[in-house]
């Protein structure tokens, strides 16, 4: 499964994994967690296409991103605490670190949602087999034609 992963790193690290439809599939947090814990916990859920942070990414976030060869995302302007609460509340996220990670992930999803929805629509119309993989290729900036063909798979 391809993922959009939100990270909040610091003394307590947290991650939230969204599928490419924007639905949360996994979340976790741990105090004094290292890069290895994050990579392992995320890797058990799927393959990140995007690693998202709620602010300028630090070294830990960059290392996690590099480990998965994922695209790095962070918003141009800071997300307010009130907006983070509003984004996380409907999903029952109470832990502040997971809330920050979820906010980053959903912002990344929203930034790509139009292209992902378009890719799914076209892929379904063409009876494509692995829509998830096609969407992941769109995130990697492949054209729709490349994502639907084997060209993208051959270039990896």
DRENTORKOL-3810 file (N, C-alpha, C; in nm, 4 decimals):
REM DRENTORKOL-3810
@n.u->0.0843; n.v->-0.1172; n.w->0.0000; ca.u->0.0000; ca.v->0.0000; ca.w->0.0000; c.u->0.0887; c.v->0.1234; c.w->0.0000
@n.u->0.0581; n.v->0.2182; n.w->-0.0871; ca.u->0.1303; ca.v->0.3449; ca.w->-0.0918; c.u->0.0650; c.v->0.4415; c.w->0.0068
@n.u->0.1476; n.v->0.5248; n.w->0.0679; ca.u->0.1025; ca.v->0.6086; ca.w->0.1785; c.u->0.1437; c.v->0.7538; c.w->0.1647
@n.u->0.0711; n.v->0.8374; n.w->0.2358; ca.u->0.1132; ca.v->0.9732; ca.w->0.2678; c.u->0.1325; c.v->0.9715; c.w->0.4181
@n.u->0.2535; n.v->1.0012; n.w->0.4630; ca.u->0.2864; ca.v->0.9903; ca.w->0.6042; c.u->0.3165; c.v->1.1277; c.w->0.6617
@n.u->0.2458; n.v->1.1614; n.w->0.7676; ca.u->0.2744; ca.v->1.2820; ca.w->0.8424; c.u->0.3664; c.v->1.2489; c.w->0.9571
@n.u->0.4659; n.v->1.3336; n.w->0.9795; ca.u->0.5613; ca.v->1.3143; ca.w->1.0893; c.u->0.5613; c.v->1.4347; c.w->1.1818
@n.u->0.5767; n.v->1.4052; n.w->1.3093; ca.u->0.6063; ca.v->1.5070; ca.w->1.4090; c.u->0.7234; c.v->1.4516; c.w->1.4881
@n.u->0.8382; n.v->1.5132; n.w->1.4763; ca.u->0.9578; ca.v->1.4596; ca.w->1.5404; c.u->1.0053; c.v->1.5536; c.w->1.6498
@n.u->1.0645; n.v->1.4967; n.w->1.7488; ca.u->1.1152; ca.v->1.5713; ca.w->1.8637; c.u->1.1371; c.v->1.4732; c.w->1.9768
@n.u->1.1240; n.v->1.5188; n.w->2.0999; ca.u->1.1390; ca.v->1.4292; ca.w->2.2148; c.u->1.0400; c.v->1.3133; c.w->2.2015
@n.u->0.9180; n.v->1.3457; n.w->2.1650; ca.u->0.8184; ca.v->1.2437; ca.w->2.1303; c.u->0.7962; c.v->1.2520; c.w->1.9805
@n.u->0.8147; n.v->1.1398; n.w->1.9138; ca.u->0.7929; ca.v->1.1344; ca.w->1.7691; c.u->0.6601; c.v->1.0664; c.w->1.7419
@n.u->0.5929; n.v->1.1139; n.w->1.6388; ca.u->0.4647; ca.v->1.0555; ca.w->1.6000; c.u->0.4578; c.v->1.0471; c.w->1.4486
@n.u->0.3766; n.v->0.9520; n.w->1.4026; ca.u->0.3503; ca.v->0.9389; ca.w->1.2599; c.u->0.2028; c.v->0.9069; c.w->1.2405
@n.u->0.1513; n.v->0.9478; n.w->1.1284; ca.u->0.0168; ca.v->0.9118; ca.w->1.0853; c.u->0.0267; c.v->0.8746; c.w->0.9382
@n.u->-0.0270; n.v->0.7576; n.w->0.9045; ca.u->-0.0258; ca.v->0.7091; ca.w->0.7671; c.u->-0.1649; c.v->0.7215; c.w->0.7071
@n.u->-0.1724; n.v->0.7857; n.w->0.5923; ca.u->-0.2962; ca.v->0.7930; ca.w->0.5146; c.u->-0.2774; c.v->0.7094; c.w->0.3895
@n.u->-0.3839; n.v->0.6440; n.w->0.3447; ca.u->-0.3758; ca.v->0.5807; ca.w->0.2134; c.u->-0.3905; c.v->0.6909; c.w->0.1083
@n.u->-0.3802; n.v->0.6566; n.w->-0.0171; ca.u->-0.3840; ca.v->0.7596; ca.w->-0.1216; c.u->-0.5262; c.v->0.8066; c.w->-0.1527
@n.u->-0.6228; n.v->0.7585; n.w->-0.0733; ca.u->-0.7592; ca.v->0.8127; ca.w->-0.0769; c.u->-0.7794; c.v->0.9126; c.w->0.0364
@n.u->-0.6749; n.v->0.9336; n.w->0.1181; ca.u->-0.6813; ca.v->1.0303; ca.w->0.2271; c.u->-0.7368; c.v->0.9760; c.w->0.3572
@n.u->-0.7527; n.v->0.8442; n.w->0.3685; ca.u->-0.8054; ca.v->0.7841; ca.w->0.4913; c.u->-0.6913; c.v->0.7371; c.w->0.5816
@n.u->-0.7050; n.v->0.7652; n.w->0.7107; ca.u->-0.6025; ca.v->0.7248; ca.w->0.8055; c.u->-0.6045; c.v->0.5728; c.w->0.8215
@n.u->-0.4866; n.v->0.5125; n.w->0.8089; ca.u->-0.4754; ca.v->0.3670; ca.w->0.8219; c.u->-0.3870; c.v->0.3250; c.w->0.9395
@n.u->-0.3081; n.v->0.4168; n.w->0.9926; ca.u->-0.2194; ca.v->0.3831; ca.w->1.1043; c.u->-0.1696; c.v->0.5108; c.w->1.1691
@n.u->-0.1467; n.v->0.5039; n.w->1.2990; ca.u->-0.0891; ca.v->0.6161; ca.w->1.3726; c.u->-0.0133; c.v->0.5599; c.w->1.4910
@n.u->0.0858; n.v->0.6342; n.w->1.5342; ca.u->0.1602; ca.v->0.5923; ca.w->1.6520; c.u->0.2511; c.v->0.7023; c.w->1.7009
@n.u->0.2920; n.v->0.6903; n.w->1.8252; ca.u->0.3879; ca.v->0.7845; ca.w->1.8822; c.u->0.4709; c.v->0.7128; c.w->1.9881
@n.u->0.5894; n.v->0.7675; n.w->2.0104; ca.u->0.6803; ca.v->0.7078; ca.w->2.1081; c.u->0.7768; c.v->0.8153; c.w->2.1561
@n.u->0.8021; n.v->0.8159; n.w->2.2848; ca.u->0.8989; ca.v->0.9081; ca.w->2.3430; c.u->1.0391; c.v->0.8521; c.w->2.3218
@n.u->1.1317; n.v->0.9384; n.w->2.2888; ca.u->1.2711; ca.v->0.9043; ca.w->2.2618; c.u->1.2844; c.v->0.8013; c.w->2.1486
@n.u->1.1980; n.v->0.8121; n.w->2.0515; ca.u->1.2052; ca.v->0.7239; ca.w->1.9348; c.u->1.3104; c.v->0.7776; c.w->1.8392
@n.u->1.3784; n.v->0.6891; n.w->1.7752; ca.u->1.4785; ca.v->0.7298; ca.w->1.6780; c.u->1.4280; c.v->0.7105; c.w->1.5366
@n.u->1.5145; n.v->0.7428; n.w->1.4439; ca.u->1.4839; ca.v->0.7274; ca.w->1.3018; c.u->1.4461; c.v->0.5829; c.w->1.2713
@n.u->1.5194; n.v->0.4892; n.w->1.3315; ca.u->1.4946; ca.v->0.3468; ca.w->1.3042; c.u->1.3533; c.v->0.3060; c.w->1.3425
@n.u->1.3047; n.v->0.3527; n.w->1.4586; ca.u->1.1696; ca.v->0.3190; ca.w->1.5023; c.u->1.0671; c.v->0.3718; c.w->1.4024
@n.u->1.0840; n.v->0.4954; n.w->1.3590; ca.u->0.9910; ca.v->0.5541; ca.w->1.2628; c.u->0.9915; c.v->0.4754; c.w->1.1317
@n.u->1.1084; n.v->0.4444; n.w->1.0812; ca.u->1.1191; ca.v->0.3705; ca.w->0.9548; c.u->1.0528; c.v->0.2336; c.w->0.9678
@n.u->1.0787; n.v->0.1654; n.w->1.0776; ca.u->1.0202; ca.v->0.0327; ca.w->1.0988; c.u->0.8681; c.v->0.0403; c.w->1.1115
@n.u->0.8187; n.v->0.1317; n.w->1.1942; ca.u->0.6749; ca.v->0.1430; ca.w->1.2176; c.u->0.5998; c.v->0.1813; c.w->1.0900
@n.u->0.6551; n.v->0.2740; n.w->1.0142; ca.u->0.5925; ca.v->0.3159; ca.w->0.8885; c.u->0.6021; c.v->0.2036; c.w->0.7860
@n.u->0.7179; n.v->0.1416; n.w->0.7760; ca.u->0.7400; ca.v->0.0351; ca.w->0.6778; c.u->0.6492; c.v->-0.0848; c.w->0.6971
@n.u->0.6058; n.v->-0.1112; n.w->0.8195; ca.u->0.5126; ca.v->-0.2217; ca.w->0.8447; c.u->0.3741; c.v->-0.1916; c.w->0.7884
@n.u->0.3448; n.v->-0.0638; n.w->0.7644; ca.u->0.2141; ca.v->-0.0252; ca.w->0.7120; c.u->0.2136; c.v->-0.0185; c.w->0.5604
@n.u->0.3196; n.v->0.0300; n.w->0.5010; ca.u->0.3246; ca.v->0.0425; ca.w->0.3559; c.u->0.4470; c.v->0.1184; c.w->0.3096
@n.u->0.4368; n.v->0.1722; n.w->0.1887; ca.u->0.5472; ca.v->0.2442; ca.w->0.1256; c.u->0.5073; c.v->0.3909; c.w->0.1103
@n.u->0.5755; n.v->0.4803; n.w->0.1808; ca.u->0.5416; ca.v->0.6222; ca.w->0.1690; c.u->0.5769; c.v->0.6799; c.w->0.0320
@n.u->0.4812; n.v->0.7491; n.w->-0.0262; ca.u->0.5065; ca.v->0.8282; ca.w->-0.1464; c.u->0.5419; c.v->0.9709; c.w->-0.1068
@n.u->0.4850; n.v->1.0144; n.w->0.0045; ca.u->0.5095; ca.v->1.1498; ca.w->0.0569; c.u->0.5355; c.v->1.1387; c.w->0.2069
@n.u->0.6372; n.v->1.2103; n.w->0.2532; ca.u->0.6602; ca.v->1.2317; ca.w->0.3960; c.u->0.6286; c.v->1.3795; c.w->0.4184
@n.u->0.5344; n.v->1.4055; n.w->0.5089; ca.u->0.4886; ca.v->1.5420; ca.w->0.5320; c.u->0.5186; c.v->1.5863; c.w->0.6746
@n.u->0.5559; n.v->1.7132; n.w->0.6877; ca.u->0.5797; ca.v->1.7745; ca.w->0.8182; c.u->0.4907; c.v->1.8975; c.w->0.8297
@n.u->0.4608; n.v->1.9387; n.w->0.9507; ca.u->0.3761; ca.v->2.0560; ca.w->0.9686; c.u->0.4556; c.v->2.1865; c.w->0.9663
@n.u->0.5862; n.v->2.1734; n.w->0.9581; ca.u->0.6757; ca.v->2.2904; ca.w->0.9488; c.u->0.8022; c.v->2.2462; c.w->0.8778
@n.u->0.8984; n.v->2.3339; n.w->0.8658; ca.u->1.0258; ca.v->2.3012; ca.w->0.8007; c.u->1.0798; c.v->2.1705; c.w->0.8591
@n.u->1.1081; n.v->2.0710; n.w->0.7748; ca.u->1.1515; ca.v->1.9410; ca.w->0.8260; c.u->1.2905; c.v->1.9461; c.w->0.8890
@n.u->1.3063; n.v->1.8681; n.w->0.9956; ca.u->1.4362; ca.v->1.8587; ca.w->1.0615; c.u->1.5135; c.v->1.7391; c.w->1.0051
@n.u->1.6298; n.v->1.7117; n.w->1.0628; ca.u->1.7169; ca.v->1.6052; ca.w->1.0122; c.u->1.6501; c.v->1.4677; c.w->1.0205
@n.u->1.5755; n.v->1.4412; n.w->1.1275; ca.u->1.5079; ca.v->1.3120; ca.w->1.1425; c.u->1.4072; c.v->1.2920; c.w->1.0294
@n.u->1.3268; n.v->1.3929; n.w->1.0030; ca.u->1.2274; ca.v->1.3833; ca.w->0.8952; c.u->1.2961; c.v->1.3626; c.w->0.7606
@n.u->1.4044; n.v->1.4312; n.w->0.7373; ca.u->1.4768; ca.v->1.4159; ca.w->0.6109; c.u->1.5361; c.v->1.2755; c.w->0.5963
@n.u->1.5827; n.v->1.2183; n.w->0.7068; ca.u->1.6377; ca.v->1.0829; ca.w->0.7023; c.u->1.5287; c.v->0.9800; c.w->0.6749
@n.u->1.4126; n.v->0.9963; n.w->0.7366; ca.u->1.3002; ca.v->0.9052; ca.w->0.7113; c.u->1.2582; c.v->0.9162; c.w->0.5654
@n.u->1.2509; n.v->1.0371; n.w->0.5162; ca.u->1.2150; ca.v->1.0606; ca.w->0.3765; c.u->1.3153; c.v->0.9928; c.w->0.2829
@n.u->1.4424; n.v->1.0088; n.w->0.3114; ca.u->1.5467; ca.v->0.9491; ca.w->0.2276; c.u->1.5416; c.v->0.7970; c.w->0.2323
@n.u->1.5106; n.v->0.7414; n.w->0.3480; ca.u->1.5060; ca.v->0.5956; ca.w->0.3627; c.u->1.4010; c.v->0.5329; c.w->0.2708
@n.u->1.2945; n.v->0.6062; n.w->0.2456; ca.u->1.1870; ca.v->0.5551; ca.w->0.1605; c.u->1.1909; c.v->0.6135; c.w->0.0189
@n.u->1.2874; n.v->0.7011; n.w->-0.0061; ca.u->1.2953; ca.v->0.7691; ca.w->-0.1348; c.u->1.1612; c.v->0.8356; c.w->-0.1686
@n.u->1.1042; n.v->0.9002; n.w->-0.0683; ca.u->0.9731; ca.v->0.9634; ca.w->-0.0809; c.u->0.9885; c.v->1.1121; c.w->-0.1124
@n.u->0.8787; n.v->1.1709; n.w->-0.1509; ca.u->0.8736; ca.v->1.3143; ca.w->-0.1756; c.u->0.8505; c.v->1.3836; c.w->-0.0407
@n.u->0.9185; n.v->1.4946; n.w->-0.0170; ca.u->0.9045; ca.v->1.5694; ca.w->0.1080; c.u->0.8046; c.v->1.6827; c.w->0.0880
@n.u->0.7140; n.v->1.6969; n.w->0.1838; ca.u->0.6125; ca.v->1.8020; ca.w->0.1777; c.u->0.6067; c.v->1.8743; c.w->0.3114
@n.u->0.5968; n.v->2.0063; n.w->0.3049; ca.u->0.5642; ca.v->2.0857; ca.w->0.4226; c.u->0.4956; c.v->2.2123; c.w->0.3749
@n.u->0.4011; n.v->2.2645; n.w->0.4530; ca.u->0.3230; ca.v->2.3807; ca.w->0.4085; c.u->0.4079; c.v->2.5076; c.w->0.4045
@n.u->0.3706; n.v->2.5966; n.w->0.3158; ca.u->0.4431; ca.v->2.7231; ca.w->0.3023; c.u->0.4202; c.v->2.8143; c.w->0.4228
@n.u->0.3004; n.v->2.8052; n.w->0.4820; ca.u->0.2758; ca.v->2.8835; ca.w->0.6030; c.u->0.2392; c.v->2.7896; c.w->0.7164
@n.u->0.2715; n.v->2.8330; n.w->0.8353; ca.u->0.2518; ca.v->2.7496; ca.w->0.9537; c.u->0.1031; c.v->2.7173; c.w->0.9744
@n.u->0.0775; n.v->2.5953; n.w->1.0188; ca.u->-0.0590; ca.v->2.5537; ca.w->1.0496; c.u->-0.0864; c.v->2.5910; c.w->1.1952
@n.u->-0.1919; n.v->2.6657; n.w->1.2190; ca.u->-0.2226; ca.v->2.7080; ca.w->1.3559; c.u->-0.2686; c.v->2.5887; c.w->1.4394
@n.u->-0.2529; n.v->2.6008; n.w->1.5686; ca.u->-0.2968; ca.v->2.4944; ca.w->1.6599; c.u->-0.4472; c.v->2.4741; c.w->1.6467
@n.u->-0.5205; n.v->2.5819; n.w->1.6309; ca.u->-0.6662; ca.v->2.5715; ca.w->1.6149; c.u->-0.7026; c.v->2.4927; c.w->1.4891
@n.u->-0.6340; n.v->2.5190; n.w->1.3790; ca.u->-0.6606; ca.v->2.4440; ca.w->1.2561; c.u->-0.6243; c.v->2.2968; c.w->1.2734
@n.u->-0.5125; n.v->2.2695; n.w->1.3406; ca.u->-0.4730; ca.v->2.1309; ca.w->1.3670; c.u->-0.5799; c.v->2.0588; c.w->1.4482
@n.u->-0.6320; n.v->2.1254; n.w->1.5502; ca.u->-0.7385; ca.v->2.0654; ca.w->1.6323; c.u->-0.8622; c.v->2.0373; c.w->1.5479
@n.u->-0.8990; n.v->2.1328; n.w->1.4634; ca.u->-1.0174; ca.v->2.1152; ca.w->1.3788; c.u->-0.9997; c.v->2.0017; c.w->1.2782
@n.u->-0.8793; n.v->1.9858; n.w->1.2255; ca.u->-0.8527; ca.v->1.8772; ca.w->1.1309; c.u->-0.8572; c.v->1.7407; c.w->1.1994
@n.u->-0.8033; n.v->1.7330; n.w->1.3201; ca.u->-0.7887; ca.v->1.6044; ca.w->1.3888; c.u->-0.9132; c.v->1.5612; c.w->1.4663
@n.u->-0.9920; n.v->1.6543; n.w->1.5124; ca.u->-1.1058; ca.v->1.6232; ca.w->1.5996; c.u->-1.2019; c.v->1.5195; c.w->1.5406
@n.u->-1.2434; n.v->1.5317; n.w->1.4132; ca.u->-1.3388; ca.v->1.4331; ca.w->1.3595; c.u->-1.2843; c.v->1.2901; c.w->1.3569
@n.u->-1.1543; n.v->1.2749; n.w->1.3708; ca.u->-1.0923; ca.v->1.1432; ca.w->1.3638; c.u->-1.0547; c.v->1.0899; c.w->1.5022
@n.u->-1.0935; n.v->1.1634; n.w->1.6058; ca.u->-1.0692; ca.v->1.1189; ca.w->1.7421; c.u->-0.9233; c.v->1.1210; c.w->1.7844
@n.u->-0.8440; n.v->1.2011; n.w->1.7177; ca.u->-0.7011; ca.v->1.2091; ca.w->1.7514; c.u->-0.6850; c.v->1.3063; c.w->1.8671
@n.u->-0.6405; n.v->1.2538; n.w->1.9796; ca.u->-0.6255; ca.v->1.3367; ca.w->2.0985; c.u->-0.4795; c.v->1.3678; c.w->2.1317
@n.u->-0.3887; n.v->1.2786; n.w->2.0963; ca.u->-0.2471; ca.v->1.3006; ca.w->2.1236; c.u->-0.1967; c.v->1.4165; c.w->2.0381
@n.u->-0.1332; n.v->1.5145; n.w->2.1010; ca.u->-0.0915; ca.v->1.6354; ca.w->2.0280; c.u->0.0113; c.v->1.6059; c.w->1.9193
@n.u->0.0958; n.v->1.5066; n.w->1.9401; ca.u->0.1986; ca.v->1.4751; ca.w->1.8406; c.u->0.1358; c.v->1.4072; c.w->1.7186
@n.u->0.0433; n.v->1.3155; n.w->1.7438; ca.u->-0.0293; ca.v->1.2528; ca.w->1.6334; c.u->-0.1174; c.v->1.3550; c.w->1.5620
@n.u->-0.1716; n.v->1.4497; n.w->1.6363; ca.u->-0.2514; ca.v->1.5577; ca.w->1.5762; c.u->-0.1667; c.v->1.6391; c.w->1.4785
@n.u->-0.0457; n.v->1.6736; n.w->1.5193; ca.u->0.0429; ca.v->1.7497; ca.w->1.4317; c.u->0.0819; c.v->1.6683; c.w->1.3084
@n.u->0.1085; n.v->1.5386; n.w->1.3299; ca.u->0.1435; ca.v->1.4505; ca.w->1.2174; c.u->0.0250; c.v->1.4356; c.w->1.1224
@n.u->-0.0955; n.v->1.4191; n.w->1.1772; ca.u->-0.2149; ca.v->1.4066; ca.w->1.0936; c.u->-0.2360; c.v->1.5348; c.w->1.0118
@n.u->-0.2194; n.v->1.6490; n.w->1.0753; ca.u->-0.2382; ca.v->1.7775; ca.w->1.0061; c.u->-0.1428; c.v->1.7900; c.w->0.8877
@n.u->-0.0198; n.v->1.7486; n.w->0.9080; ca.u->0.0783; ca.v->1.7534; ca.w->0.7989; c.u->0.0374; c.v->1.6592; c.w->0.6865
@n.u->-0.0039; n.v->1.5379; n.w->0.7224; ca.u->-0.0422; ca.v->1.4387; ca.w->0.6212; c.u->-0.1645; c.v->1.4837; c.w->0.5417
@n.u->-0.2639; n.v->1.5366; n.w->0.6091; ca.u->-0.3865; ca.v->1.5762; ca.w->0.5381; c.u->-0.3621; c.v->1.6994; c.w->0.4509
@n.u->-0.2729; n.v->1.7871; n.w->0.4940; ca.u->-0.2355; ca.v->1.9017; ca.w->0.4094; c.u->-0.1664; c.v->1.8522; c.w->0.2820
@n.u->-0.0793; n.v->1.7529; n.w->0.2963; ca.u->-0.0125; ca.v->1.6959; ca.w->0.1788; c.u->-0.1142; c.v->1.6275; c.w->0.0882
@n.u->-0.2057; n.v->1.5524; n.w->0.1471; ca.u->-0.3098; ca.v->1.4873; ca.w->0.0666; c.u->-0.3919; c.v->1.5928; c.w->-0.0087
@n.u->-0.4356; n.v->1.6960; n.w->0.0614; ca.u->-0.5177; ca.v->1.7999; ca.w->-0.0028; c.u->-0.4441; c.v->1.8690; c.w->-0.1169
@n.u->-0.3129; n.v->1.8840; n.w->-0.1023; ca.u->-0.2330; ca.v->1.9468; ca.w->-0.2083; c.u->-0.2282; c.v->1.8607; c.w->-0.3341
@n.u->-0.2492; n.v->1.7295; n.w->-0.3195; ca.u->-0.2413; ca.v->1.6369; ca.w->-0.4325; c.u->-0.3765; c.v->1.5754; c.w->-0.4688
@n.u->-0.4810; n.v->1.6071; n.w->-0.3951; ca.u->-0.6105; ca.v->1.5392; ca.w->-0.4092; c.u->-0.6683; c.v->1.5471; c.w->-0.5506
@n.u->-0.6624; n.v->1.6624; n.w->-0.6139; ca.u->-0.7208; ca.v->1.6748; ca.w->-0.7482; c.u->-0.6543; c.v->1.5801; c.w->-0.8466
@n.u->-0.5217; n.v->1.5767; n.w->-0.8457; ca.u->-0.4485; ca.v->1.4879; ca.w->-0.9372; c.u->-0.4745; c.v->1.3407; c.w->-0.9030
@n.u->-0.4797; n.v->1.3087; n.w->-0.7734; ca.u->-0.5053; ca.v->1.1706; ca.w->-0.7333; c.u->-0.6453; c.v->1.1249; c.w->-0.7748
@n.u->-0.7431; n.v->1.2119; n.w->-0.7568; ca.u->-0.8801; ca.v->1.1788; ca.w->-0.7980; c.u->-0.8902; c.v->1.1636; c.w->-0.9494
@n.u->-0.8238; n.v->1.2517; n.w->-1.0210; ca.u->-0.8224; ca.v->1.2427; ca.w->-1.1669; c.u->-0.7560; c.v->1.1120; c.w->-1.2116
@n.u->-0.6448; n.v->1.0767; n.w->-1.1497; ca.u->-0.5751; ca.v->0.9530; ca.w->-1.1846; c.u->-0.6638; c.v->0.8318; c.w->-1.1577
@n.u->-0.7336; n.v->0.8327; n.w->-1.0465; ca.u->-0.8222; ca.v->0.7200; ca.w->-1.0150; c.u->-0.9352; c.v->0.7094; c.w->-1.1172
@n.u->-0.9926; n.v->0.8215; n.w->-1.1525; ca.u->-1.1019; ca.v->0.8234; ca.w->-1.2505; c.u->-1.0556; c.v->0.7662; c.w->-1.3849
@n.u->-0.9426; n.v->0.8128; n.w->-1.4327; ca.u->-0.8895; ca.v->0.7661; ca.w->-1.5613; c.u->-0.8520; c.v->0.6179; c.w->-1.5532
@n.u->-0.7875; n.v->0.5788; n.w->-1.4439; ca.u->-0.7449; ca.v->0.4394; ca.w->-1.4280; c.u->-0.8652; c.v->0.3446; c.w->-1.4236
@n.u->-0.9698; n.v->0.3845; n.w->-1.3540; ca.u->-1.0916; ca.v->0.3014; ca.w->-1.3483; c.u->-1.1567; c.v->0.2919; c.w->-1.4854
@n.u->-1.1606; n.v->0.4027; n.w->-1.5574; ca.u->-1.2199; ca.v->0.4029; ca.w->-1.6909; c.u->-1.1445; c.v->0.3106; c.w->-1.7862
@n.u->-1.0142; n.v->0.2951; n.w->-1.7609; ca.u->-0.9314; ca.v->0.2096; ca.w->-1.8461; c.u->-0.9158; c.v->0.0688; c.w->-1.7879
@n.u->-0.9894; n.v->0.0391; n.w->-1.6796; ca.u->-0.9819; ca.v->-0.0907; ca.w->-1.6125; c.u->-0.8384; c.v->-0.1268; c.w->-1.5727
@n.u->-0.7654; n.v->-0.0285; n.w->-1.5234; ca.u->-0.6270; ca.v->-0.0514; ca.w->-1.4798; c.u->-0.6250; c.v->-0.1420; c.w->-1.3574
@n.u->-0.5193; n.v->-0.2193; n.w->-1.3448; ca.u->-0.5094; ca.v->-0.3176; ca.w->-1.2370; c.u->-0.4752; c.v->-0.2565; c.w->-1.1014
@n.u->-0.3670; n.v->-0.1823; n.w->-1.0920; ca.u->-0.3194; ca.v->-0.1338; ca.w->-0.9632; c.u->-0.3321; c.v->0.0182; c.w->-0.9554
@n.u->-0.4497; n.v->0.0633; n.w->-0.9174; ca.u->-0.4773; ca.v->0.2070; ca.w->-0.9114; c.u->-0.3869; c.v->0.2748; c.w->-0.8095
@n.u->-0.3588; n.v->0.2067; n.w->-0.6989; ca.u->-0.2717; ca.v->0.2616; ca.w->-0.5949; c.u->-0.1329; c.v->0.2937; c.w->-0.6511
@n.u->-0.0777; n.v->0.2026; n.w->-0.7294; ca.u->0.0549; ca.v->0.2242; ca.w->-0.7889; c.u->0.0514; c.v->0.3370; c.w->-0.8910
@n.u->-0.0565; n.v->0.3475; n.w->-0.9650; ca.u->-0.0709; ca.v->0.4560; ca.w->-1.0632; c.u->-0.0740; c.v->0.5901; c.w->-0.9913
@n.u->-0.1499; n.v->0.5976; n.w->-0.8827; ca.u->-0.1556; ca.v->0.7217; ca.w->-0.8050; c.u->-0.0182; c.v->0.7573; c.w->-0.7477
@n.u->0.0550; n.v->0.6571; n.w->-0.7018; ca.u->0.1898; ca.v->0.6817; ca.w->-0.6486; c.u->0.2806; c.v->0.7396; c.w->-0.7562
@n.u->0.2673; n.v->0.6906; n.w->-0.8790; ca.u->0.3493; ca.v->0.7425; ca.w->-0.9895; c.u->0.3116; c.v->0.8870; c.w->-1.0229
@n.u->0.1837; n.v->0.9192; n.w->-1.0101; ca.u->0.1399; ca.v->1.0576; ca.w->-1.0330; c.u->0.2047; c.v->1.1497; c.w->-0.9291
@n.u->0.2126; n.v->1.1045; n.w->-0.8049; ca.u->0.2788; ca.v->1.1833; ca.w->-0.7005; c.u->0.4252; c.v->1.2055; c.w->-0.7365
@n.u->0.4871; n.v->1.1053; n.w->-0.7997; ca.u->0.6278; ca.v->1.1161; ca.w->-0.8401; c.u->0.6462; c.v->1.2041; c.w->-0.9636
@n.u->0.5370; n.v->1.2633; n.w->-1.0120; ca.u->0.5383; ca.v->1.3566; ca.w->-1.1256; c.u->0.5456; c.v->1.2878; c.w->-1.2619
@n.u->0.5083; n.v->1.1606; n.w->-1.2684; ca.u->0.4952; ca.v->1.0969; ca.w->-1.3988; c.u->0.3683; c.v->1.1490; c.w->-1.4643
@n.u->0.3663; n.v->1.1523; n.w->-1.5964; ca.u->0.2439; ca.v->1.1906; ca.w->-1.6664; c.u->0.1435; c.v->1.0777; c.w->-1.6516
@n.u->0.0178; n.v->1.1070; n.w->-1.6804; ca.u->-0.0855; ca.v->1.0047; ca.w->-1.6719; c.u->-0.0547; c.v->0.8901; c.w->-1.7684
@n.u->-0.0108; n.v->0.9225; n.w->-1.8897; ca.u->0.0232; ca.v->0.8183; ca.w->-1.9869; c.u->0.1358; c.v->0.7295; c.w->-1.9356
@n.u->0.2403; n.v->0.7910; n.w->-1.8785; ca.u->0.3517; ca.v->0.7133; ca.w->-1.8243; c.u->0.3064; c.v->0.6265; c.w->-1.7071
@n.u->0.2243; n.v->0.6821; n.w->-1.6191; ca.u->0.1780; ca.v->0.6076; ca.w->-1.5023; c.u->0.0931; c.v->0.4880; c.w->-1.5431
@n.u->0.0175; n.v->0.5031; n.w->-1.6508; ca.u->-0.0685; ca.v->0.3940; ca.w->-1.6970; c.u->0.0074; c.v->0.2887; c.w->-1.7776
@n.u->0.1237; n.v->0.3260; n.w->-1.8263; ca.u->0.2017; ca.v->0.2312; ca.w->-1.9066; c.u->0.3119; c.v->0.1701; c.w->-1.8213
@n.u->0.3904; n.v->0.0877; n.w->-1.8818; ca.u->0.5034; ca.v->0.0279; ca.w->-1.8105; c.u->0.6258; c.v->0.1171; c.w->-1.8125
@n.u->0.6190; n.v->0.2330; n.w->-1.8814; ca.u->0.7344; ca.v->0.3218; ca.w->-1.8896; c.u->0.7796; c.v->0.3659; c.w->-1.7515
@n.u->0.6836; n.v->0.4030; n.w->-1.6665; ca.u->0.7186; ca.v->0.4498; ca.w->-1.5325; c.u->0.7839; c.v->0.3388; c.w->-1.4525
@n.u->0.7328; n.v->0.2168; n.w->-1.4651; ca.u->0.7908; ca.v->0.1037; ca.w->-1.3915; c.u->0.9336; c.v->0.0769; c.w->-1.4382
@n.u->0.9590; n.v->0.0952; n.w->-1.5668; ca.u->1.0927; ca.v->0.0700; ca.w->-1.6202; c.u->1.1930; c.v->0.1775; c.w->-1.5804
@n.u->1.1454; n.v->0.2964; n.w->-1.5472; ca.u->1.2359; ca.v->0.4075; ca.w->-1.5120; c.u->1.2740; c.v->0.4065; c.w->-1.3647
@n.u->1.2126; n.v->0.3271; n.w->-1.2841; ca.u->1.2402; ca.v->0.3253; ca.w->-1.1391; c.u->1.3674; c.v->0.2578; c.w->-1.1067
END
